Structures are given as C-alpha cells and as structure tokens.
Amino acid sequence: MNGAAYFGYALIAVSAVLLAIHLQSWQDWRRSAERRRREFVRLQLQRRFVASALIGVVGAAMTMIDRVPHTAAALSAYLFGLLMAGGVILAIALADVRATRQRHLVEQLDLLAEELRKAKAQ
C-alpha cells in the first residue's frame, strides 16, 4: 500500500470524527431556545456536515487509486475529480469563515447599539 492510501484512510478517520462532533452540536442546537442564533447555527452545521462528508469521500477515493486504470484519460479524470472535490471543500470553508465573521460583526453592532441606547437614556 502506498502513502496516498494511508492518507486516504486518515482523511476517512478525520471525517468520521468531525461528523460525530457535528452530530453532537446538532443535538445541542435542537435543545437551544435562543431563537436569534438558531438559524445561524443551523446553516453553519449544514455547511460543516457537507464539508466533513466530502472529506471522507475524498479519502475513500484516495484509497482506491490502485483500482483506477493506468491510462492518461482515467488518471486525469480521477485527479480532476479529487481537485474539484478539494475546491468545493475550500469554497465551503471560505463561506463558513465569511458567515462566522459576518455574524460576529452583527453581534458587535448589536452590543454597540445597546450601549448607545443605555448612554442616551442616562
């Protein structure tokens, strides 16, 4: 077995751990009563579920390199698929970072507005 297969198995393991963490977060989310944050957390968990599952798919595909025919077209299609999946994972990660940053800014603005209301009332 070559290094790509071992790395693929490691990706599958990482994916399983991440999915378990997301499942626990999903269960905590379902019990949450804070309505304002619920929608953000729901969308965040959906993005993370998809990205984590896709990491496992990429890992599984990496373990199957020996089954890909050793022709230029087959190997090119295989590598293109892996690169596209990696690009999708990266795009999801960037969208998650952007949404988290935007949510943080909204929370800061809400705190600032509350402080201004308190100062105006005094």
Secondary structure, 3 states (H helix, E strand, C coil): CCHHHHHHHHHHHHHHHHHHHHHHHHHHHHHCCCHHHHHHHHHHHHHHHHHHHHHHHHHHHHHCHHHCCCCHHHHHHHHHHHHHHHHHHHHHHHHHHHHHHHHHHHHHHHHHHHHHHHHHHC
